[in-house]
């Protein structure tokens, strides 16, 4: 994965782009409130396959701290729905780490 893309609006698409140019659906934007709250539908099953009928929520909150500092909190809700494959749970920290590093690069580039 080289990029995680969110279409910046409610019902916007969430997908990843990969080195070979392919795109893989991850889910969609459920709530879009810039500078405050982002709620995403995670629709990747326990075997890393997109499933449009699956819905777990990723809730991201942004809290202003000191000048030029924001606390970003991520909560992945209903993770028990990902039954059928332990791989996704085992690799979740690595995956979220990759996504957060991509986010940091974008955020720092905007400063």
CNS distance restraints for C-alpha pairs under 8 A (distance, minus, plus):
assign (resid   1 and name CA) (resid  16 and name CA) 6.49 0.50 0.50
assign (resid   1 and name CA) (resid  17 and name CA) 5.81 0.50 0.50
assign (resid   1 and name CA) (resid  18 and name CA) 4.28 0.50 0.50
assign (resid   1 and name CA) (resid  19 and name CA) 6.36 0.50 0.50
assign (resid   2 and name CA) (resid  16 and name CA) 7.54 0.50 0.50
assign (resid   2 and name CA) (resid  17 and name CA) 5.86 0.50 0.50
assign (resid   2 and name CA) (resid  18 and name CA) 5.23 0.50 0.50
assign (resid   2 and name CA) (resid  19 and name CA) 6.10 0.50 0.50
assign (resid   3 and name CA) (resid  16 and name CA) 5.61 0.50 0.50
assign (resid   3 and name CA) (resid  17 and name CA) 5.11 0.50 0.50
assign (resid   3 and name CA) (resid  18 and name CA) 6.90 0.50 0.50
assign (resid   3 and name CA) (resid 102 and name CA) 6.96 0.50 0.50
assign (resid   4 and name CA) (resid  14 and name CA) 7.46 0.50 0.50
assign (resid   4 and name CA) (resid  15 and name CA) 5.99 0.50 0.50
assign (resid   4 and name CA) (resid  16 and name CA) 4.39 0.50 0.50
assign (resid   4 and name CA) (resid  17 and name CA) 6.39 0.50 0.50
assign (resid   4 and name CA) (resid  99 and name CA) 6.72 0.50 0.50
assign (resid   4 and name CA) (resid 102 and name CA) 7.39 0.50 0.50
assign (resid   5 and name CA) (resid  13 and name CA) 7.86 0.50 0.50
assign (resid   5 and name CA) (resid  14 and name CA) 5.65 0.50 0.50
assign (resid   5 and name CA) (resid  15 and name CA) 5.35 0.50 0.50
assign (resid   5 and name CA) (resid  16 and name CA) 5.84 0.50 0.50
assign (resid   5 and name CA) (resid  17 and name CA) 7.58 0.50 0.50
assign (resid   6 and name CA) (resid  12 and name CA) 6.76 0.50 0.50
assign (resid   6 and name CA) (resid  13 and name CA) 5.95 0.50 0.50
assign (resid   6 and name CA) (resid  14 and name CA) 4.61 0.50 0.50
assign (resid   6 and name CA) (resid  15 and name CA) 6.78 0.50 0.50
assign (resid   6 and name CA) (resid  28 and name CA) 7.84 0.50 0.50
assign (resid   6 and name CA) (resid  29 and name CA) 7.45 0.50 0.50
assign (resid   7 and name CA) (resid  12 and name CA) 4.57 0.50 0.50
assign (resid   7 and name CA) (resid  13 and name CA) 5.30 0.50 0.50
assign (resid   7 and name CA) (resid  14 and name CA) 6.51 0.50 0.50
assign (resid   7 and name CA) (resid  29 and name CA) 7.60 0.50 0.50
assign (resid   8 and name CA) (resid  12 and name CA) 6.23 0.50 0.50
assign (resid   8 and name CA) (resid  29 and name CA) 7.91 0.50 0.50
assign (resid   8 and name CA) (resid  32 and name CA) 7.17 0.50 0.50
assign (resid   9 and name CA) (resid  29 and name CA) 6.82 0.50 0.50
assign (resid   9 and name CA) (resid  31 and name CA) 7.88 0.50 0.50
assign (resid   9 and name CA) (resid  32 and name CA) 5.72 0.50 0.50
assign (resid  10 and name CA) (resid  29 and name CA) 5.25 0.50 0.50
assign (resid  10 and name CA) (resid  30 and name CA) 5.52 0.50 0.50
assign (resid  10 and name CA) (resid  31 and name CA) 5.52 0.50 0.50
assign (resid  10 and name CA) (resid  32 and name CA) 5.37 0.50 0.50
assign (resid  11 and name CA) (resid  28 and name CA) 5.84 0.50 0.50
assign (resid  11 and name CA) (resid  29 and name CA) 4.91 0.50 0.50
assign (resid  11 and name CA) (resid  30 and name CA) 5.78 0.50 0.50
assign (resid  11 and name CA) (resid  31 and name CA) 7.91 0.50 0.50
assign (resid  12 and name CA) (resid  28 and name CA) 5.59 0.50 0.50
assign (resid  12 and name CA) (resid  29 and name CA) 5.11 0.50 0.50
assign (resid  12 and name CA) (resid  30 and name CA) 7.96 0.50 0.50
assign (resid  13 and name CA) (resid  25 and name CA) 7.73 0.50 0.50
assign (resid  13 and name CA) (resid  27 and name CA) 6.48 0.50 0.50
assign (resid  13 and name CA) (resid  28 and name CA) 4.56 0.50 0.50
assign (resid  13 and name CA) (resid  29 and name CA) 6.35 0.50 0.50
assign (resid  14 and name CA) (resid  25 and name CA) 6.29 0.50 0.50
assign (resid  14 and name CA) (resid  26 and name CA) 5.53 0.50 0.50
assign (resid  14 and name CA) (resid  27 and name CA) 5.07 0.50 0.50
assign (resid  14 and name CA) (resid  28 and name CA) 4.83 0.50 0.50
assign (resid  14 and name CA) (resid  29 and name CA) 6.73 0.50 0.50
assign (resid  15 and name CA) (resid  23 and name CA) 6.51 0.50 0.50
assign (resid  15 and name CA) (resid  24 and name CA) 5.42 0.50 0.50
assign (resid  15 and name CA) (resid  25 and name CA) 4.32 0.50 0.50
assign (resid  15 and name CA) (resid  26 and name CA) 4.92 0.50 0.50
assign (resid  15 and name CA) (resid  27 and name CA) 6.79 0.50 0.50
assign (resid  16 and name CA) (resid  23 and name CA) 5.52 0.50 0.50
assign (resid  16 and name CA) (resid  24 and name CA) 5.28 0.50 0.50
assign (resid  16 and name CA) (resid  25 and name CA) 6.59 0.50 0.50
assign (resid  16 and name CA) (resid  26 and name CA) 7.06 0.50 0.50
assign (resid  17 and name CA) (resid  21 and name CA) 6.26 0.50 0.50
assign (resid  17 and name CA) (resid  22 and name CA) 5.78 0.50 0.50
assign (resid  17 and name CA) (resid  23 and name CA) 4.60 0.50 0.50
assign (resid  17 and name CA) (resid  24 and name CA) 6.63 0.50 0.50
assign (resid  18 and name CA) (resid  22 and name CA) 5.45 0.50 0.50
assign (resid  18 and name CA) (resid  23 and name CA) 6.43 0.50 0.50
assign (resid  24 and name CA) (resid  50 and name CA) 7.89 0.50 0.50
assign (resid  25 and name CA) (resid  50 and name CA) 6.33 0.50 0.50
assign (resid  26 and name CA) (resid  41 and name CA) 7.96 0.50 0.50
assign (resid  26 and name CA) (resid  42 and name CA) 5.99 0.50 0.50
assign (resid  26 and name CA) (resid  43 and name CA) 5.62 0.50 0.50
assign (resid  26 and name CA) (resid  44 and name CA) 5.92 0.50 0.50
assign (resid  26 and name CA) (resid  50 and name CA) 6.36 0.50 0.50
assign (resid  27 and name CA) (resid  40 and name CA) 6.95 0.50 0.50
assign (resid  27 and name CA) (resid  41 and name CA) 5.03 0.50 0.50
assign (resid  27 and name CA) (resid  42 and name CA) 4.94 0.50 0.50
assign (resid  27 and name CA) (resid  43 and name CA) 4.94 0.50 0.50
assign (resid  27 and name CA) (resid  44 and name CA) 7.46 0.50 0.50
assign (resid  27 and name CA) (resid  50 and name CA) 7.91 0.50 0.50
assign (resid  27 and name CA) (resid  52 and name CA) 7.71 0.50 0.50
assign (resid  28 and name CA) (resid  40 and name CA) 5.76 0.50 0.50
assign (resid  28 and name CA) (resid  41 and name CA) 5.20 0.50 0.50
assign (resid  28 and name CA) (resid  42 and name CA) 7.31 0.50 0.50
assign (resid  29 and name CA) (resid  38 and name CA) 7.60 0.50 0.50
assign (resid  29 and name CA) (resid  39 and name CA) 6.27 0.50 0.50
assign (resid  29 and name CA) (resid  40 and name CA) 4.64 0.50 0.50
assign (resid  29 and name CA) (resid  41 and name CA) 6.28 0.50 0.50
assign (resid  30 and name CA) (resid  38 and name CA) 7.66 0.50 0.50
assign (resid  30 and name CA) (resid  39 and name CA) 5.32 0.50 0.50
assign (resid  30 and name CA) (resid  40 and name CA) 5.29 0.50 0.50
assign (resid  30 and name CA) (resid  41 and name CA) 6.36 0.50 0.50
assign (resid  31 and name CA) (resid  37 and name CA) 7.20 0.50 0.50
assign (resid  31 and name CA) (resid  38 and name CA) 5.42 0.50 0.50
assign (resid  31 and name CA) (resid  39 and name CA) 4.82 0.50 0.50
assign (resid  31 and name CA) (resid  40 and name CA) 6.97 0.50 0.50
assign (resid  32 and name CA) (resid  37 and name CA) 6.58 0.50 0.50
assign (resid  32 and name CA) (resid  38 and name CA) 5.16 0.50 0.50
assign (resid  32 and name CA) (resid  39 and name CA) 6.89 0.50 0.50
assign (resid  33 and name CA) (resid  37 and name CA) 5.09 0.50 0.50
assign (resid  33 and name CA) (resid  38 and name CA) 6.10 0.50 0.50
assign (resid  34 and name CA) (resid  38 and name CA) 7.37 0.50 0.50
assign (resid  35 and name CA) (resid  62 and name CA) 6.04 0.50 0.50
assign (resid  35 and name CA) (resid  63 and name CA) 7.99 0.50 0.50
assign (resid  36 and name CA) (resid  61 and name CA) 5.82 0.50 0.50
assign (resid  36 and name CA) (resid  62 and name CA) 5.05 0.50 0.50
assign (resid  36 and name CA) (resid  63 and name CA) 7.00 0.50 0.50
assign (resid  37 and name CA) (resid  59 and name CA) 7.45 0.50 0.50
assign (resid  37 and name CA) (resid  60 and name CA) 5.88 0.50 0.50
assign (resid  37 and name CA) (resid  61 and name CA) 4.75 0.50 0.50
assign (resid  37 and name CA) (resid  62 and name CA) 6.39 0.50 0.50
assign (resid  38 and name CA) (resid  59 and name CA) 6.00 0.50 0.50
assign (resid  38 and name CA) (resid  60 and name CA) 5.04 0.50 0.50
assign (resid  38 and name CA) (resid  61 and name CA) 6.45 0.50 0.50
assign (resid  39 and name CA) (resid  57 and name CA) 6.60 0.50 0.50
assign (resid  39 and name CA) (resid  58 and name CA) 5.65 0.50 0.50
assign (resid  39 and name CA) (resid  59 and name CA) 4.55 0.50 0.50
assign (resid  39 and name CA) (resid  60 and name CA) 6.18 0.50 0.50
assign (resid  40 and name CA) (resid  57 and name CA) 5.61 0.50 0.50
assign (resid  40 and name CA) (resid  58 and name CA) 5.01 0.50 0.50
assign (resid  40 and name CA) (resid  59 and name CA) 6.48 0.50 0.50
assign (resid  41 and name CA) (resid  55 and name CA) 5.77 0.50 0.50
assign (resid  41 and name CA) (resid  56 and name CA) 5.75 0.50 0.50
assign (resid  41 and name CA) (resid  57 and name CA) 4.89 0.50 0.50
assign (resid  41 and name CA) (resid  58 and name CA) 6.38 0.50 0.50
assign (resid  42 and name CA) (resid  54 and name CA) 7.70 0.50 0.50
assign (resid  42 and name CA) (resid  55 and name CA) 5.96 0.50 0.50
assign (resid  42 and name CA) (resid  56 and name CA) 5.13 0.50 0.50
assign (resid  42 and name CA) (resid  57 and name CA) 5.75 0.50 0.50
assign (resid  42 and name CA) (resid  58 and name CA) 6.52 0.50 0.50
assign (resid  43 and name CA) (resid  50 and name CA) 5.65 0.50 0.50
assign (resid  43 and name CA) (resid  51 and name CA) 5.42 0.50 0.50
assign (resid  43 and name CA) (resid  52 and name CA) 6.07 0.50 0.50
assign (resid  43 and name CA) (resid  53 and name CA) 7.49 0.50 0.50
assign (resid  43 and name CA) (resid  54 and name CA) 5.16 0.50 0.50
assign (resid  43 and name CA) (resid  55 and name CA) 5.48 0.50 0.50
assign (resid  43 and name CA) (resid  56 and name CA) 6.66 0.50 0.50
assign (resid  44 and name CA) (resid  48 and name CA) 5.45 0.50 0.50
assign (resid  44 and name CA) (resid  49 and name CA) 5.24 0.50 0.50
assign (resid  44 and name CA) (resid  50 and name CA) 4.46 0.50 0.50
assign (resid  44 and name CA) (resid  51 and name CA) 5.92 0.50 0.50
assign (resid  44 and name CA) (resid  54 and name CA) 7.37 0.50 0.50
assign (resid  44 and name CA) (resid  82 and name CA) 7.93 0.50 0.50
assign (resid  45 and name CA) (resid  49 and name CA) 5.40 0.50 0.50
assign (resid  45 and name CA) (resid  50 and name CA) 6.31 0.50 0.50
assign (resid  45 and name CA) (resid  51 and name CA) 6.38 0.50 0.50
assign (resid  45 and name CA) (resid  54 and name CA) 7.18 0.50 0.50
assign (resid  45 and name CA) (resid  82 and name CA) 5.28 0.50 0.50
assign (resid  45 and name CA) (resid  83 and name CA) 7.55 0.50 0.50
assign (resid  45 and name CA) (resid  84 and name CA) 7.63 0.50 0.50
assign (resid  45 and name CA) (resid  85 and name CA) 7.62 0.50 0.50
assign (resid  45 and name CA) (resid  88 and name CA) 7.74 0.50 0.50
assign (resid  46 and name CA) (resid  82 and name CA) 4.64 0.50 0.50
assign (resid  46 and name CA) (resid  83 and name CA) 5.66 0.50 0.50
assign (resid  46 and name CA) (resid  84 and name CA) 5.32 0.50 0.50
assign (resid  46 and name CA) (resid  85 and name CA) 4.06 0.50 0.50
assign (resid  46 and name CA) (resid  86 and name CA) 6.17 0.50 0.50
assign (resid  46 and name CA) (resid  87 and name CA) 6.60 0.50 0.50
assign (resid  46 and name CA) (resid  88 and name CA) 5.25 0.50 0.50
assign (resid  46 and name CA) (resid  89 and name CA) 7.39 0.50 0.50
assign (resid  47 and name CA) (resid  84 and name CA) 6.82 0.50 0.50
assign (resid  47 and name CA) (resid  85 and name CA) 4.94 0.50 0.50
assign (resid  47 and name CA) (resid  86 and name CA) 7.57 0.50 0.50
assign (resid  47 and name CA) (resid  87 and name CA) 6.58 0.50 0.50
assign (resid  47 and name CA) (resid  88 and name CA) 6.47 0.50 0.50
assign (resid  48 and name CA) (resid  87 and name CA) 7.99 0.50 0.50
assign (resid  48 and name CA) (resid  88 and name CA) 6.46 0.50 0.50
assign (resid  54 and name CA) (resid  81 and name CA) 7.83 0.50 0.50
assign (resid  56 and name CA) (resid  76 and name CA) 7.28 0.50 0.50
assign (resid  56 and name CA) (resid  77 and name CA) 5.91 0.50 0.50
assign (resid  56 and name CA) (resid  78 and name CA) 5.29 0.50 0.50
assign (resid  56 and name CA) (resid  79 and name CA) 6.46 0.50 0.50
assign (resid  56 and name CA) (resid  81 and name CA) 7.09 0.50 0.50
assign (resid  57 and name CA) (resid  76 and name CA) 5.79 0.50 0.50
assign (resid  57 and name CA) (resid  77 and name CA) 5.09 0.50 0.50
assign (resid  57 and name CA) (resid  78 and name CA) 6.82 0.50 0.50
assign (resid  58 and name CA) (resid  74 and name CA) 6.81 0.50 0.50
assign (resid  58 and name CA) (resid  75 and name CA) 5.67 0.50 0.50
assign (resid  58 and name CA) (resid  76 and name CA) 4.43 0.50 0.50
assign (resid  58 and name CA) (resid  77 and name CA) 6.17 0.50 0.50
assign (resid  59 and name CA) (resid  73 and name CA) 7.97 0.50 0.50
assign (resid  59 and name CA) (resid  74 and name CA) 5.70 0.50 0.50
assign (resid  59 and name CA) (resid  75 and name CA) 5.15 0.50 0.50
assign (resid  59 and name CA) (resid  76 and name CA) 6.36 0.50 0.50
assign (resid  59 and name CA) (resid  77 and name CA) 7.58 0.50 0.50
assign (resid  60 and name CA) (resid  72 and name CA) 6.82 0.50 0.50
assign (resid  60 and name CA) (resid  73 and name CA) 5.54 0.50 0.50
assign (resid  60 and name CA) (resid  74 and name CA) 4.61 0.50 0.50
assign (resid  60 and name CA) (resid  75 and name CA) 6.57 0.50 0.50
assign (resid  61 and name CA) (resid  72 and name CA) 5.77 0.50 0.50
assign (resid  61 and name CA) (resid  73 and name CA) 5.27 0.50 0.50
assign (resid  61 and name CA) (resid  74 and name CA) 6.77 0.50 0.50
assign (resid  62 and name CA) (resid  70 and name CA) 6.38 0.50 0.50
assign (resid  62 and name CA) (resid  71 and name CA) 5.77 0.50 0.50
assign (resid  62 and name CA) (resid  72 and name CA) 4.84 0.50 0.50
assign (resid  62 and name CA) (resid  73 and name CA) 6.68 0.50 0.50
assign (resid  63 and name CA) (resid  70 and name CA) 5.54 0.50 0.50
assign (resid  63 and name CA) (resid  71 and name CA) 5.11 0.50 0.50
assign (resid  63 and name CA) (resid  72 and name CA) 6.62 0.50 0.50
assign (resid  64 and name CA) (resid  69 and name CA) 6.34 0.50 0.50
assign (resid  64 and name CA) (resid  70 and name CA) 4.63 0.50 0.50
assign (resid  64 and name CA) (resid  71 and name CA) 6.41 0.50 0.50
assign (resid  65 and name CA) (resid  69 and name CA) 5.26 0.50 0.50
assign (resid  65 and name CA) (resid  70 and name CA) 5.33 0.50 0.50
assign (resid  65 and name CA) (resid  71 and name CA) 6.64 0.50 0.50
assign (resid  66 and name CA) (resid  70 and name CA) 7.56 0.50 0.50
assign (resid  82 and name CA) (resid  88 and name CA) 7.90 0.50 0.50
assign (resid  85 and name CA) (resid  89 and name CA) 7.97 0.50 0.50
assign (resid  86 and name CA) (resid  90 and name CA) 6.25 0.50 0.50
assign (resid  87 and name CA) (resid  91 and name CA) 6.11 0.50 0.50
assign (resid  88 and name CA) (resid  92 and name CA) 5.83 0.50 0.50
assign (resid  91 and name CA) (resid  95 and name CA) 6.22 0.50 0.50
assign (resid  92 and name CA) (resid  96 and name CA) 6.01 0.50 0.50
assign (resid  93 and name CA) (resid  97 and name CA) 5.90 0.50 0.50
assign (resid  94 and name CA) (resid  98 and name CA) 6.27 0.50 0.50
assign (resid  95 and name CA) (resid  99 and name CA) 6.36 0.50 0.50
assign (resid  96 and name CA) (resid 100 and name CA) 6.02 0.50 0.50
assign (resid  97 and name CA) (resid 101 and name CA) 6.11 0.50 0.50
assign (resid  98 and name CA) (resid 102 and name CA) 6.32 0.50 0.50
assign (resid  99 and name CA) (resid 103 and name CA) 6.24 0.50 0.50
assign (resid 100 and name CA) (resid 104 and name CA) 6.11 0.50 0.50
assign (resid 101 and name CA) (resid 105 and name CA) 6.29 0.50 0.50
assign (resid 102 and name CA) (resid 106 and name CA) 6.45 0.50 0.50
assign (resid 103 and name CA) (resid 107 and name CA) 6.08 0.50 0.50
assign (resid 104 and name CA) (resid 108 and name CA) 5.92 0.50 0.50
assign (resid 105 and name CA) (resid 109 and name CA) 6.11 0.50 0.50
assign (resid 106 and name CA) (resid 110 and name CA) 6.42 0.50 0.50
assign (resid 107 and name CA) (resid 111 and name CA) 6.63 0.50 0.50
